[in-house]
Amino acid sequence: MGFIGKIFSLFGGKGSNPTFEEQWETFKELGFTLNEGVKEEDLNRWPEGHEAFEKDPYRLMYVTLGQTLEREPRTPITNKCCNFNAEAIKDQGSYVFIMDNISRLTTGRLNFENIKGYVNQQEKKAWVSFTCRGDNYKWDLKVAGSSLDAELFNKLQNLTDRYKTSRKFTYYDAGDQNFVLGFHSSQELRNIRSLTGLDIVWLKPGQIN
């Protein structure tokens, strides 16, 4: 299906939603590749099978691409996007997990090393520290139960300005306190929005709460 055909199908030109195969083909054209050890059939993880993707075109596949395999070693499905839960701060490793995945998304453009995290609910104290391009950072974070401190993501977006990366973080509201982050150039974001119809936008303050 060419570009015009995809737009035609996306907006109901034929009265039917794109198939699972058509949606995956679109994401592949947009540069989404599966990580080593991940197979196309791993995307088909929902009880309704392909029908689930056709009822919820592109959104469900984008959310799925941001997930990890349910079998060990829990490999991320792709490095083009990642799902996060705004209520997932549990222990010392929670922010380390977030930073590891953010670093993975940037494919070396913002490589975070020596990541350490601290969370103490009783003390109402949390922080994350890391090294990026030879610079050392330690950011104090707010503690509010299991809620993550959204300011962390604002600081991360600011790093793209500081280091003048050609790509910036993008945000997609997946509902139920979940969101999907990507790391794209302006042209990549335009292409994704055009071919999928998803309301993926630049990450900015106030989106995560």
Buried (B, 14 or more C-beta within 10 A) or exposed (E): BEEEEBBEBBEEEEEEBBBBEBBBBBBEEBEBEBBEEBEEEBBBEBEEEBEBBBEBBBBBBBBBBBBBBEEEEEBBBBBBBBBBEBEBBEEEEBBBBBBBBBBBBBEEBBEBEEBEBBBEBEEEEBBBBBEBEEEEEEBEBEBEEBBBBBBBBBEBBEBBEEEEBEBBBBBBBBEEBBBBBBBBEEEBBEBBBBBBBBEBEBBEEEBBE
